[in-house]
């Protein structure tokens, strides 16, 4: 399986350090965590919704393609976590608590979560502290630029 991330060029793709500096839908601030998407296009949407304006889009972005062996099993989110408002902002306590517990227990390398942006697609929360993280391989890192038409206002 392949998953995708869009990150600034100077960031390491699989260290999860970004989670130490801020919270996310599936983790509390202070957690090592890697967010990835099942499609490069979903990774682009995820990047867009996490900036305050198109003027803030960094120019030194990389599209990272990560290979995860097919024998790795992912945990799925139970229905009781996907409550009304799970996809809202500010982030919902059910998703934050579930994802943070997932990271802490280290039973699975990854958690398959629905996208809050495109409900029919999925993101993957990877735990950089899980022993199988070394089986994940960055197979490409290419410069990524958003089309200039996206920032027309």
N, C-alpha and C positions, 0 to 999 in steps of 0.2 A: 504494500500500500504506500502511496505517496501522500504527503501533506505539505502545505505551503504556508510560508510566513513572509511578511514584508517588514523588514527591519532597517534601521540605519546601518550604514556600512561598518561603522566602528563597533557595533555590538556583536557579541558572540551568539551564534544562532541557537545553541543548545544549553546555555548555562542557567537560564531562568531568572537571572538577577533582576530583571525589570519588575518582577512581583514584589521585590523588597521595598520599592519606592512608592508604590501606590496600589490601591485595591482594584479588583476587577469583579465582573459578574460572578466568577467562580472561585474567588480567593480573597482572603484578607491581606491587607498590606503587611509586608514582612515575610511572605511566603515565596519560596522559589517556585516558579511556575512558567511553563512554556505554552502559549496559545498558538494553535495552528488551525488551518482550514482545509477542508477536503478539496477545494478548488482554488486556483490562483485568483480567480475573479472574486471569490468570497473573501479571500485575504485582502484584496484591494478595497472592497466595501468596508471591511473591518477597520482598515487604516483610516479611511475617510471619516467614519463616524466617530473616531476617537481624536479628531483634531477640532479646534474651535472655529477655524475658517480655512478656506482653501489657500489663503496666503501663508498659512503655517505649514503647508506641506514641505517637508524636507526635500532637498534635491539629491541627497546622497543615499537613496534607498536601494536595497537589494531584495530581489525575489529569491527566497530560499526554498529549494525543493528537498524534502527530507524523505528518505526511504525508511519504512518501518517493516520489519519482517512479518509475513502473513501469519506466522504462528503466535504472534503476540495477541493476547486477548485484551479487549477494552471493556471497562465497566460502562454500563449505560445508566442514564439518570432515571430513577424510579418516577412513576407518574405523580406521586404525592409531592415531589419537589417542584414539578411544573404547575404551580398554582397560579391563579389569576394575578397578573402583574409580574410574573417571573422575568419577563422581558423588558420591563420598564427601567426608568432611571429616576431617582437613584436606585442602585442595585438592591434586589430583594434579599432579605436575610436568609430565606430558604436556600437559594442558590449559593450564596456566599458560604453559609455554614456547611452545606453538603460538599462543595468543592474543597474547602479548607480541610475538612475531615478526610476526604479522599486523598489529598496530598499527604496529610499526617500519617495515615495508616500504611501507605506504600504497598498495598496489596496488588494493585495494577499499575502498569506503566502509564496507561492513558484512560481518560474519561471521554466518552463520546457524548457531546451535548448539542442540543438544537441551536441553530443560529437565531439570534433575536432579530436579525435583519431580514433573512430569507428563511422562513419557517421550514421549508422543504429541504434545506441543506444543513450540514453539520460542521461543527468545529470540534477540535480535539484538545483537551487539556493534558499536557504531558508533564510527568513528574521527573524533574532532573535528578532527584535523589533516589529514584527506583534503580535497582541493580541492572535492569535491562536497558537503561538509557544508552549504554555503550553499543547496543545493537542498532540504534538509530544512526543513520549516516546522512550527512549533507551531501547530496549528489550533484547539486548545482547551486551557484550563487551568481546571479546575473543582475546588472544594473536595472533598476525599475523606475520608470518615469511615468507619472500620470499624464494623459493627453491634456494639452493646454486648454482644450475646449471645456474641460470639466470645471475650470475656475472662472468661467464667464459669469458675471453678475449683472 
